[in-house]
Amino acid sequence: MSKYKVDICGVNTNHLKVLSNRENLALFEKMHEGDRFAREDLINGNLKLVLSILKRFNNKVDNMDDLFQVGCLGLVKAVDNFDTSYHVTLSTYAIPMILGEIKRYIRDNNSIRISRSLKDIAYRSLKLKDEYYSYYGKEPSIDFLAEQLNVSEYDVSNALLSLKSPVSMYEPIYNDGGDTIYLYDQIEDTKNDFDFSNRLAIEDAINDLNERERYILDERFIIGKSQMEIAEELDISQAQVSRLEKKAVYQLKKSLK
């Protein structure tokens, strides 16, 4: 650790004690025997585990005090659930729990609020991607994920994008000692690249859909409503909304080829 004083939540990190594995085991034995101070000593003696993980998130959050408290919650859970019979060190068990609490906090407190249904699709997609990659050694396509999860390709793409942290347009991306180049300097204006004939083709394709299909596409992709919300408005099942949406998207793709 740095020789300089660092305060997090009023704690001077330079004065934190670091327990050895033998000391941890001795305290766990006391805790199981009913020593009410042993648990507190275990937590205080392993706070530097939290600090070591916080270094990964220096540039991702503004308030490190909040993150430190969240990490401590993960440490407390690890101490309360640690089983010495598995013969692993406390740090081996605690680090994933601390990291999990911190990542969950950052995800749930993102400045852009993501609906629970979209998060659910995102995490199901990630799980399926991992399973597919483990078996086939390559990434699955978006349409494969959509088919397996019984949702639209748009939902899968949108859900996966929602997990990415937003970046400021004023984020510096290059500096050679002279003028700094910011992200917004590299953003291309492509609004004039989409020619008039393409717009007419899309309008014609949309007009070929029936009124209910157009309504569902508007509500889903323009307004941003969930399939369940639309189902309640139309007094039909969510499965019917899903089928109509897929049919409309397929028809649009077919018309625009």
N, C-alpha and C positions, 0 to 999 in steps of 0.2 A: 504494500500500500504506500501511497505517497506520504512523505514526511510532513506535509502540510495538513493543517486541521481541516476536516471536511465534516460539516454538520448536516445530517439528514434527520428530519423529525426531531430535532433537538439532541440527537445522539452524535457525540464526537467519535467518528469511525476509527480514529487512531488509537482510541483507548479500549476498543473491543477485544475481549479475550477470545482466543481460538482454542477449542478443546481438541485433544487428540482422540483417536478412535477408542483407546483404552479408557480415557476419561468419560467419553460418551457412554460406553457400555456400563461403567460403574454407576453413572447417574441413572441410566435406564433401570438398573437393578434396584436402586433406591426408590425410584418412582413407582415401580411395581410393588414395592414393599410398603408404599403409602407415604413416602416422604413428600410433603406438599411443596417443598422448595426445589426439588430435583428437576421437575418439569420446567420451571422458570430458568434454572441454571442451564438446562439443555438448550432452551431457545436463545438465551443471551449469548451462550457460548458458540452458537452457530450462525449468528447474524451476518458474518462475513460471506456466507454462502449466498445470501440474498444480494449483498453488494457486488459480488463477482458476476452475478447474472445481470444486474442493473446496467453494467457497462455496455451490454449489447443494445440497450435502448436509449442511450444518451441523446440521440438526435431524433427520436420518435415521439417523445412526450415533452410537454413543457414543465410539468410538476413532478419532479423525481420523488418528492416526499410522499405523494399519493402512491406512486409505484412501489416505493419501499414498504409502505404499509400493506399493500396487496401481496408483495413477496413474502412478508412476515406471516401473513395468513396462510400461505402455502407451506411455510416452514412449520407453523403450529400444527397444521394437518399432518405433516410428515412425522413430527414428534409423537403425536397422539396415536398414529396408526403403525408406527415402526415395529417390526417384529425381529427381535435379535436372533431368533432361531434360524433365520435364513442366512446368517453369516455374511452379510454385506454391510458396508459402512453406511452410516447415516447419510453422508453426502451423496452416495450413489442413489439412495432412495429419495432423498429430499429434492435434489436439483430438478428432476422432471416435474415434481409437484409445484415447486416454486415457479418454474418457467410456465407451466400450464396456467396457473392463476394469473400471472402477468399478461400472458397472451390473451386470455379470456377478457381481462379488464380492458386491454387496448382495443380488442375487437368490439366489445359491447359499448365502449365509450368513444367510438369513432365519431368525428365531427359530422360525418354524413350518416344519417340514420338509415339503417337497412331493415326492411321488414323481416319478421321472423320466418315467413314462408320462403323468402328469397335466401335467407341464411341456411335454412334446412336443405334447399336444393343444392346450394353451394357445397355444404359438407357431405351430402350424399354423393355428389359428383366427385369430390376429392377422394372419398373412400373407394368409389368404383374405379377411378383412375389408377389409384395405387394397386388395387387388386388386378386390374387389367395389365398394368405395366409389369407386375411381379410374375404374371403368367406368360405374357407374350413378349416382354422386353421392349415394348414401344408404347407410345401414348395413344389412347383411343380417340376417335374422332368425336366431334360435338354431336353429330347426328346419332352415333352409337349410344352416347350417354343419354341423349334425349329419349331415344327409343326404350332404353332399359329403365329409365326413371318415369316413363309415361308423361313427359312434359314436352314443351316445344323446344326447338333448338335455341330460339331467342332467350327463353328462360334460363337455359344452361349457360349460355354465353354471358348473359347479364348477371347471373348469380356468381359466376367465377370472377368477373370483373369487379363485383362489389366487394370482394375480399382484399383488393389491392388498396393500399393507402393512398389518399389523394396527395398530389404534389402541387405546390404553389407555382403559378406562372412566373413568379419572380425568383425561382430557385436558380442559383448560379450553377452553370454546367461547365464553364471553362474560364480560366484566367491565366494568362501567360505573363502576368506582371503589368499588363496594360489595361485596356478596357475589359470589363467583365461581360461575358456573354450569358444572358439569362434564357430560361426555357422559352419565354414568349417570343424571343428573337428567332427561334427555330420553328415556330408554329406557322404552317403554310395556310394561306387563305385559298380554299378550294371551292368556294361557293359558286364561282363562275365556270368550273370545270364540268358541271352537270348540265348538259345541253338541253335545249327545249324539247327535242324529239323524245328524249328519255323521260321527261316529265309527262308528256302526253301519253306515252306507252304505259306508264305506271297508273295514271288516272284512268285510262281505258281498262286496264286489268282490274283495278279496284271496282269500277262500275259494273264489271261483269259478275261480281259477287252479289249474292242476294242481300236483302236489307239486314237480316240478322247477323250474317257473317261480317258485313261491314261494321255493324255496331260492336261486335265482339272484338274485332281488330282495333277499332278506335279506343275502346275502353281498356284493352290490354296494353297496347303499345304507345298510345298517345296520352291517355289519362293515367295509366299505370295501375289499374285495379287488378286484384287477384282473380283467378278463375272462380273461386268460391263466392266472391262478392258479386260477380256477374251472374252466376248461377242463381243467387238469391233474387237479384233484380228481375231476371227473366223467368223465375219460377221453374227452373229445370235443374237437373243434377250437374254437379261439377264435371262428371265424366262426359256428359253431353256437350258442355262448353268446351272441354278439351278436344273432343272429336271434331266439333265445328271449327275450332281454331286451327287444328291441323289440316283440315280439309281446305280452309281458306288460304292458308299459307302455301299449301301444295299447289293450289290453283293459281296463285300469284306467280310462283316460281315457274310453273308450266307456261303461263301466258308471256312471261318476260324472257324466256329462253330464245 
